[in-house]
């Protein structure tokens, strides 16, 4: 005869798991937004490089001060750094959430 174990519902466990789900949802939303922005800038950079049209500034000798691809590369780099910082902050949030719930 199989042994039946009683089902014990833990309200505190449910609240904790629900909080983690909220943190996860917020992290995913932020990450997806940054990933879309990175993809958009990468597409813009690829389109610019394939066009062959110069967008930027030159001095009177023809030396380039800046060009659009440099600006786009900087934007991509900043967005990638923001993605890492976002991940780091949500890891800390989840840890502190666990810490306060224990």
Secondary structure, DSSP 8 states (H G I E B T S, - for coil): ----------HHHHHHHHHHHHHHHHHHHHHHHHHHHHHHHHHHHHHHHHH----EEE-TTS-EEEEHHHHHHHHHHHHHHHHHHHHHHHHHHHHHHHHHH-
